[in-house]
């Protein structure tokens, strides 16, 4: 894996640096002094100055405390709306959009950017309009909707060209190059990267220039044009060494080591890879360390030094696991910030409703007082007043009934939201329970077996060593399957799982899975039989379908007795293709069948040969089937076998 240090100027961090100017480049200590000064002066200013101070504080807190950043942005938004300060309102919305983006709440971020765009168009703020379009392009790219991302960014590019905003033009060029790069339209990506080179040289922005040179080298690297990639990597390295950009130096040397390894120049590959590794260790840049370990493992395989290759492969896995754990913790912290922001919005809405109720109560009291006064003063018109009072009361009662109905439905919505949040928390608790419980068993088995091999290696017979090695291999496979399923489930829950449907011959993924699981099937003398017709097409994501089939057929093997058979078939029904995996195994009880696909009740029983499992595979299958627009269910009775069925929408070519 090549370290592609793409200059993602599309990231909000870079946008905020561009907007914050000199203040964002100060050391953290100096920044805190400015924050303290602004907060002290905040009580002494009012109106527009107060709004500007709060927006500036939101910028400064963005990299320190997202909660405080959000609080100041919310306050600036409220104050701006009170005095009809459109520019302040748009700036505050943009800051809130940035916070939602960094906490992965992309829908909320898009809503804020669209609100800001409408205001900036109303006041004719061309630079602000271009910024909004650029931000909307970023959000579209997070959903992998690169066509929309390109459309928004090209609008921003046209506006910035018209107003000759060179720095933002460079930003747009890099973004467009990045999107085309992700779409693998390399010629278009190169056009924008080369345009960006000229702009960055004009701006004398050498840091961004070095990143863009690395991007160009990466495109040539990906297209196996290694001799063309080298000059750009060397040029990027030279600039980074001149400006002492340590992390960039580590990346460029890693890229050079990767290219030389692919070209077969092992001496230069070794030199640059170790230099990159030493730098990344020194500055604590663990992503680059991970890439170094992975490529060094490949380097030692080329040298046929398998012990060193295994060493670096293990270091790569350990570093990746550590990075994944930190990222998971960060995501949960960001989810907490997003949850608190949403809770605050609900509290504001509840306060508004309470205010409406108080106003309604005052109106009702006022009407009663008027009725009593008029009744006492105009007794001779009693009949008329009674009639008038009747109609007033009727009108007020209708208004009260209407408000009560509104409050009733609002209360139902709040209760529904509370149930959804509770379910989400329970799912997360169950998720952590699976991690805590099911990771221990394979790790315990691995530690026990390896300790036995280490302590008794001279006493053990060859047959015992082979047996323990097989058990270690089985535990490692179980651990790998669990981690893979956990990773896929996490991606599905956070909305980062790709779903790229295409037309497939169903036999291709089915035969692939049968080939993968054939060894496990042969161990139990089980026949895997496919009844799928030739050239039977389906329109779905290949990787998702492979994962579903692999989990379901693996389960069928696990719970089948020796010498049985497993049948895979499809049928077209009501606009769907229905897959069936049928086994003659031990079956499932009615209680377990009802809870089979629910994470709250996730369970696992041992297979017919005491195979271990986690129960997460079926949960993952349900997630993937629903992502593709289908359904999954099971039909079974104890000791009579099990049939798992799932559907995929049948889209005609």
VOTOR-770615 format. One record per residue (C-alpha): x, y, z. Coordinates in steps of 0.05 Angstrom, whole numbers, padded with zeros to 5 digits, always signed. Each point is the difference from the previous one (the first is absolute). Layout:
# VOTOR-770615
XYZ...
# end
This chain:
# VOTOR-770615
+00000+00000+00000+00031+00066-00023-00006+00059+00048-00041+00047-00042+00006+00066+00038-00051+00035-00043-00005+00075+00012-00073-00003+00022-00011+00076+00002-00072-00023+00000+00007-00015+00074-00033+00050+00046+00065+00008+00038+00032+00033-00060-00062+00042-00013+00001+00025+00071+00074+00017-00005-00015+00041-00063-00057+00036+00035+00032+00011+00067+00063+00033-00028+00059+00016+00045-00035-00020+00065-00006-00073-00022+00075-00004-00010+00019+00021+00071+00027-00048+00051-00051-00031+00046+00024+00042+00059-00009+00065-00039-00067-00024-00025-00024-00011+00072+00022+00072+00017-00042+00026-00058-00060-00043+00022+00005+00027+00072+00005+00071-00026-00061-00008-00046-00042-00032+00055+00017+00057+00048-00019+00052-00052-00064-00036-00021-00040+00029+00057+00023+00071-00017-00024+00001-00073-00069-00007-00032-00036-00012-00065+00044-00014-00061+00066+00003+00038-00026-00051+00050-00021-00046-00057+00068+00006-00033+00034-00016+00066-00042-00063+00009+00014-00023-00072+00074+00011+00011-00003-00040+00065-00037-00056-00036+00058-00003-00051+00053+00000+00055-00034-00054+00041-00012-00046-00061+00067-00036+00010-00004+00002+00076-00072-00014+00021-00056-00016-00050-00052+00011+00054+00023+00071+00016+00007+00014-00075-00072-00023-00010-00025+00042+00059+00031+00064-00026-00026-00014-00071-00070-00012+00027+00003+00064+00041+00025+00040-00061-00058-00029-00041-00053+00020+00051+00029+00071+00009+00006+00010-00076-00073-00019-00011-00022+00047+00055+00031+00061-00034-00008-00027-00071+00076-00003-00013+00000-00043-00063+00076-00005-00006+00008-00022+00072-00057-00050-00008+00034-00031-00062+00068-00003+00035-00030-00034+00061-00037-00051-00044+00065-00015-00035+00035-00013+00066-00056-00046+00022+00005-00036-00067+00075-00010+00012-00014-00030+00069-00053-00047-00027+00049-00021-00056+00056-00017+00048-00048-00041+00044-00023-00038-00063-00071+00028+00004+00000+00014-00075-00075+00011-00009+00000+00054+00054+00063+00031-00030-00033+00003-00069-00062+00035+00029+00044+00053+00034+00040+00013-00064-00063+00006-00042-00030+00050+00050+00065+00040-00003+00000-00003-00076-00071+00029-00003+00020+00058+00044+00065+00014-00037-00038+00001-00066-00050+00049+00031+00055+00049+00021+00042-00011-00063+00062-00027+00035+00036-00032-00059+00060-00027+00039-00047-00029+00053-00044-00032-00054+00061-00033-00030+00021-00025+00069-00069-00031+00011+00002-00036-00067+00069-00026+00017-00024-00026+00068-00061-00033-00032+00047-00035-00049+00039-00027+00060-00064-00028+00031-00020-00033-00066+00069-00033-00004-00011-00029+00071-00061-00037-00030+00045-00021-00059-00046+00040-00046+00057+00029-00041-00045+00024-00057-00036+00048+00049+00066+00017+00033+00029+00020-00068-00062+00042-00017+00004+00041+00064+00075+00009-00002-00001+00022-00073-00051+00053+00019+00047+00024+00055+00058-00002-00050-00039+00044-00050-00017+00052+00052+00071+00004+00028+00027+00008-00071-00049+00057-00012+00022+00037+00064+00074-00021-00010+00005-00033+00069+00065-00037-00015+00007-00037+00067-00071-00028-00004+00011-00018-00074+00059-00042+00023-00045-00033+00051-00053-00016-00052+00052-00027-00049+00027-00047+00052-00070-00023+00019-00019-00013-00072+00065-00038-00010-00013-00041+00063-00071-00018-00022+00022-00022-00070+00057-00038+00033-00049-00037+00044-00043-00015-00062+00064-00026-00034-00007+00051-00057+00074+00011+00002+00009+00047-00060-00051+00050+00027+00030-00005+00070+00069+00015-00029-00026+00061-00038-00026+00030+00065+00062-00019+00040+00046+00032-00051-00044+00063-00001+00005+00000+00076+00076-00005-00004+00004+00066-00039-00048+00035+00048+00038-00024+00062+00066+00023-00029-00032+00069-00012-00025+00000+00073+00068-00027+00024-00038-00052+00041+00056-00052+00003-00035-00046+00050-00061-00010-00045+00047-00002-00061+00036-00060+00030-00065-00036+00014-00025+00011-00072+00066-00027-00027-00011-00062+00042-00070-00007-00028+00026+00002-00072+00053-00052+00018-00055-00042+00031-00040-00001-00065+00060-00023-00040+00015-00051+00055-00071-00028-00003+00006-00006-00076+00068-00037+00007+00038+00058-00033+00054-00004+00053+00054+00037-00038-00048+00059-00010-00021-00001+00074+00071+00006+00027+00015+00072-00022-00063+00027+00034+00014-00038+00065+00072+00026+00000-00023+00071-00014-00051-00004+00057+00054-00027+00046+00047+00056-00017-00052+00054+00016-00019-00034+00065+00072-00004+00022+00009+00074-00016-00060+00020+00043+00015-00054+00052-00070-00032-00009+00018-00064+00039-00064-00039-00011+00002+00016-00074+00073-00024-00004-00021-00066+00031-00056-00009-00051+00043+00018-00060+00055-00049+00021-00052-00054+00011-00028+00012-00070+00071-00003-00029+00014-00065+00037-00065-00030-00027+00015+00020-00072+00072-00027+00003-00026-00065+00029-00049-00007-00058+00057+00016-00049+00043-00055+00032+00052+00049+00027+00005-00032+00068+00059+00042+00024-00035+00067-00008-00065-00030+00025+00034-00022+00064+00034+00068+00009-00063+00043-00007-00046-00047+00038+00044+00000+00062+00010+00075-00003-00076+00010-00003-00010-00049+00057+00051+00035+00045-00031+00069-00013-00072-00025+00011+00021-00033+00066+00034+00064+00023-00061+00044-00012-00050-00054+00020-00033-00003-00070-00029-00070+00007-00038-00002-00066+00066+00006-00036+00032-00051+00047-00055-00049-00018+00012+00010-00075+00076-00008+00010-00011-00066+00037-00045-00026-00055+00048+00018-00057+00061-00025+00039-00036-00066+00007-00005-00003-00076+00073+00021-00006+00024-00058+00043-00045-00049-00038+00037+00022-00063+00065-00013+00037-00028-00068+00022+00014+00020+00073-00065-00028+00026+00014+00010+00074+00009+00075-00011-00060+00001-00046-00043-00031+00054+00028+00048+00052-00020+00062-00040-00067-00031-00019-00015-00010+00074+00022+00072+00016-00046+00024-00056-00060-00038+00029+00014+00025+00071+00006+00072-00022-00063-00003-00043-00038-00030+00059+00024+00056+00046-00019+00054-00051-00068-00032-00009-00012+00000+00075+00018+00074+00006-00043+00018-00060-00059-00038+00031+00009+00038+00065+00003+00066-00037-00063-00017-00040-00038-00015+00064+00023+00066+00030-00022+00036-00063-00067-00037+00002-00008+00025+00072+00011+00073-00023-00051-00011-00056-00050-00030+00049+00008+00058+00048-00010+00050-00057-00064-00036-00021-00024-00003+00072+00012+00075+00006-00043+00012-00062-00056-00041+00031+00005+00040+00065-00007+00065-00040-00061-00028-00036-00031-00022+00067+00012+00070+00028-00036+00031-00060-00060-00046+00011-00002+00017+00074+00000+00074-00019-00059-00012-00046-00038-00035+00056+00013+00058+00047-00025+00050-00052-00062-00042-00011-00013-00001+00075+00007+00076+00005-00049+00009-00058-00049-00046+00034+00005+00038+00066-00007+00066-00037-00064-00023-00034-00031-00021+00066+00016+00067+00032-00031+00037-00058-00062-00044+00005-00008+00014+00075+00009+00076-00008-00049+00005-00057-00050-00044+00037+00002+00046+00062-00003+00066-00039-00051-00020-00052-00050-00042+00037-00056+00025-00044+00032-00032-00059+00008-00067+00036-00030-00042-00055+00045+00031-00053+00061-00008+00044-00017-00073+00014-00005-00014-00075+00065+00038-00013+00034-00036+00058-00024-00066-00028+00032+00012-00067+00064+00026+00032+00005-00061+00044-00013-00046-00058+00054+00034-00041+00049-00005+00058-00016-00072+00014+00012-00017-00074+00067+00035+00005+00017-00038+00064-00021-00066-00032+00043+00015-00060+00060+00016+00044-00013-00063+00042-00001-00043-00063+00065+00032-00023+00031-00013+00068-00025-00072-00001+00033-00015-00066+00063+00038+00020+00003-00042+00063-00007-00063-00041+00057+00022-00045+00044+00014+00060-00016-00068+00030+00016-00033-00067+00067+00036-00002+00014-00022+00071-00014-00073-00018+00045+00006-00061+00057+00029+00042-00010-00055+00051+00003-00053-00054+00064+00032-00028+00033-00001+00069-00021-00072+00011+00029-00020-00067+00065+00035+00017+00001-00035+00068-00011-00067-00035+00054+00018-00050+00051+00012+00056-00024-00063+00035+00016-00040-00063+00068+00032-00005+00016-00011+00074-00025-00072+00001+00016-00029-00068+00069+00029-00009+00023-00032+00065-00012-00073-00021+00043-00002-00064+00054+00043+00033+00000-00046+00061+00006-00061-00045+00057+00031-00039+00037+00020+00063-00009-00068+00033+00022-00040-00061+00059+00044-00017+00023-00002+00073-00003-00076-00002+00040-00001-00065+00051+00048+00029+00009-00034+00068-00004-00073-00024+00030+00004-00070+00053-00052+00016-00048-00048+00035-00057+00001-00051-00006-00053-00053-00007+00019-00074-00074-00022+00001-00014+00045+00060+00035+00059-00033-00042-00010-00063-00064-00004+00042+00016+00063+00039+00019+00037-00064-00067-00019-00030-00036+00025+00062+00039+00066-00003-00019+00007-00074-00073-00012+00017+00001+00052+00056+00034+00050-00045-00052-00011-00054-00057+00009+00050+00033+00064+00026+00010+00026-00071-00073-00015-00018-00025+00034+00063+00043+00063-00011-00021+00003-00073-00074-00006+00019+00008+00053+00055+00033+00047-00050-00054-00010-00052-00055+00009+00053+00032+00064+00025+00004+00028-00072-00074-00017-00010-00020+00034+00065+00039+00064-00015-00025+00004-00072+00070-00008-00030-00013-00066-00035+00004+00004-00076-00060-00028-00039+00019+00000-00073-00050-00045-00037+00018-00030-00068-00027-00055-00045+00030-00067+00021-00008-00072-00022-00025-00031+00065+00044-00061-00012+00064+00042+00008-00008+00019+00073-00032-00067+00018+00056-00040-00032+00052+00046+00033-00029-00013+00069-00006-00075-00013+00073-00001-00020+00020+00038+00063-00040-00046+00046+00014-00065-00037+00056-00020+00049-00046+00010+00061-00054-00040-00036+00047-00057-00019+00023-00007+00073-00072-00018+00017-00013-00038-00067-00055+00050-00016-00021+00013-00073-00012+00072-00021-00050-00002-00058-00021+00060-00042-00066-00004-00040+00009+00070-00030-00010+00004-00075+00055+00026-00046+00000+00074-00017-00050+00015+00056+00012+00074+00013-00009+00042+00063+00009+00075+00011+00036+00011+00067+00066+00015+00034+00047-00058-00011+00039+00007+00066-00063+00004+00042-00029-00062-00035+00065-00038+00010+00000+00016+00075-00073-00022+00008+00010-00066-00038+00066-00014+00037-00032+00009+00069-00064-00040-00017+00035-00059-00034+00053-00002+00055-00056-00004+00052-00034-00056-00040+00066-00040+00000+00010+00014+00074-00068-00028+00020-00003-00058-00050+00018-00071+00018+00055-00037-00035-00019-00028-00068-00060+00047-00011-00011+00049-00058-00013+00075-00006-00041+00027-00058+00003+00071-00028-00055+00023-00047-00036+00063-00025-00069+00017-00025-00031+00064-00028-00060+00024+00043-00040+00065-00002+00056+00043-00028+00054-00032+00045+00051-00056-00007-00008-00047+00059+00062-00038+00023-00007-00065+00040+00054-00036+00040-00028-00067+00023+00035-00049+00048-00021-00064+00036+00035+00018+00065-00021+00005+00073-00051+00055-00012-00021+00058+00045-00050+00004+00057-00061+00046-00006+00028+00047+00054+00067+00007-00034-00032+00007-00068-00039+00061+00022+00063+00035+00025+00047-00025-00055+00013+00068-00033-00006+00046+00061+00064+00028+00030-00034+00008+00068-00007-00076+00004+00062-00018-00040+00022-00071+00019+00042-00057-00028-00001-00075+00010+00055-00048-00015-00001-00036-00067-00006-00075-00009+00076-00006+00006+00003+00050+00058+00016+00059-00047+00000+00067+00036-00037+00063-00023-00024+00069+00022-00070+00008-00028+00020+00065-00032+00003-00029-00071-00076-00005-00006-00008+00071+00028+00049+00023-00054-00039-00038-00054-00065+00035+00022+00035+00069-00004+00027-00014-00070-00065-00029-00027-00039+00061+00024+00053+00048-00028-00013-00032-00069-00076+00007+00010-00017-00072+00016-00023-00044+00058+00028-00061+00035-00034-00054+00041+00009-00072+00023-00045-00063-00001+00021-00056+00047-00019-00053+00051+00047-00038+00046+00033-00061-00032-00033+00013-00068+00049+00050-00030-00003+00074-00014-00017+00043-00061+00026+00071-00001-00031+00045-00053+00014+00071-00022-00022+00045-00057+00034+00050-00045-00039+00048-00045-00003-00026-00072+00019+00058-00046-00006-00015-00073+00057+00019-00047
# end
